[in-house]
Amino acid sequence: MSSSFDVKDLIGERVRSLQEYAPEPPEEAALRLGLPVGQLIKLAANENPYGPTKHALAVLNGYSNYHRYPDAVSRRLRQAIGRYVGVDAANILVGNGSDELIDSLLRLFRPGPRGGGIAQVINCPPTFGEYQFYALSNDMEVVDVPRDEGFRVDVAAIGALCRADPRPKVLFLASPNSPDGSLLPDADLMRLLALPLVVVLDEAYIEFSGASSKVGLVKEQGNLIILRTFSKWAGLAGLRVGYGIFPDSLMGALWRLKSPYNVNCAAQVGALATLENLGEAKEMIAKIVAERERLTRKLREIPFLKVYDSQSNFVLCRAQGVSMETIRQAMERRGILLRYFSDPVLQDCVRITVGTPMQDESILIALRGL
Ligand SMILES: Cc1ncc(COP(=O)(O)O)c(C=O)c1O
């Protein structure tokens, strides 16, 4: 007997408003472009073109306990991260990418049926899309405070929002920010921390910047959370391993909320091995930073591009007088995949992940030919 209702009608309102996120995998892109997958140059997702360190690959290869469950609380990895960033392992939670930690911390504050929690999330677009996604999927209201044309955060507008409604809110800020690569000035961070906000500072790209991490502030500021990841500098995006540094007061609740085996064996082993042989990873970072500077200089020689300064492993360019569709076609004919945007503020922009010098040369040749 069929039921008297359609299950589809029971799906919550918030899920209906979400957009599916399904970027095209390289195999699909190769089919679409009629090219062998090995000929693609994928510089669309800020991945590390050099991959994991040799040491991490060797340790992953030699690991013999893939048939066992991983350590549910990532003891060894948290100790090693603690030494790497200079904080107590007791303040570190590891996640299935830092994406998962964005969700975990929002679930921590999600308002319950009898009130409490935090109802609003402040988002400062253009920025990483997952802040908005996870806020909406946790039934939280997203209040946008757009960045200015130089991608600077509007601290005054955030202050005004807090004065108009002093109920605490969660604020997400990436530093360096994606898609432009700019850092949040220290003075802005300090002004924001003085407001009734839980400030989540996402330092996914901090290793590529000249700036030091703000992890040291977490102990003294009860309302600061820092997110970091192994996806970019360590070349482990596919293993999904990120971490957060949280104030003491949140740790107990986070441990209770966390799903047991969220960080798999390969992720823990690969991240730990990367930290054991940091010299190799640091060489890779230095190569990427030097190449970012070279790429930026060369892109600036192309007359129709405005190239933003970046402190990250990508460079954002705005095209003037040449359509993005023309650029995309020229790139894709050569198998080059870059990041384009549907957001009206970024419609004439392309974000180029720093590749190897040879990969970047292909982009420059294609652009010069336009
Ligand atoms: C600002 C920012 N934060 C976090 C992430 C995701 O990191 P993870 O791979 O650790 O989930 C990205 C990935 O592109 C990012 O751009």
The ligand as an SDF file (V2000), in Angstrom:
LIG
                    3D

 16 16  0  0  0  0  0  0  0  0999 V2000
   39.6320   29.0970    2.3620 C   0  0  0  0  0  0  0  0  0  0  0  0
   39.5230   27.6000    2.3170 C   0  0  0  0  0  0  0  0  0  0  0  0
   39.2790   26.9290    3.4390 N   0  0  0  0  0  0  0  0  0  0  0  0
   39.1810   25.5860    3.4510 C   0  0  0  0  0  0  0  0  0  0  0  0
   39.2820   24.8640    2.2820 C   0  0  0  0  0  0  0  0  0  0  0  0
   39.0740   23.3790    2.3040 C   0  0  0  0  0  0  0  0  0  0  0  0
   40.0640   22.7280    2.9190 O   0  0  0  0  0  0  0  0  0  0  0  0
   39.9590   21.1610    3.1500 P   0  0  0  0  0  0  0  0  0  0  0  0
   40.4550   20.5040    1.9160 O   0  0  0  0  0  0  0  0  0  0  0  0
   40.8390   20.9540    4.3320 O   0  0  0  0  0  0  0  0  0  0  0  0
   38.5320   20.8170    3.4570 O   0  0  0  0  0  0  0  0  0  0  0  0
   39.5340   25.5050    1.0930 C   0  0  0  0  0  0  0  0  0  0  0  0
   39.6400   24.7150   -0.1600 C   0  0  0  0  0  0  0  0  0  0  0  0
   39.6510   25.1560   -1.2380 O   0  0  0  0  0  0  0  0  0  0  0  0
   39.6400   26.9120    1.0980 C   0  0  0  0  0  0  0  0  0  0  0  0
   39.8260   27.5890   -0.0450 O   0  0  0  0  0  0  0  0  0  0  0  0
  1  2  1  0
  2  3  1  0
  2 15  2  0
  3  4  2  0
  4  5  1  0
  5  6  1  0
  5 12  2  0
  6  7  1  0
  7  8  1  0
  8  9  2  0
  8 10  1  0
  8 11  1  0
 12 13  1  0
 12 15  1  0
 13 14  2  0
 15 16  1  0
M  END
$$$$
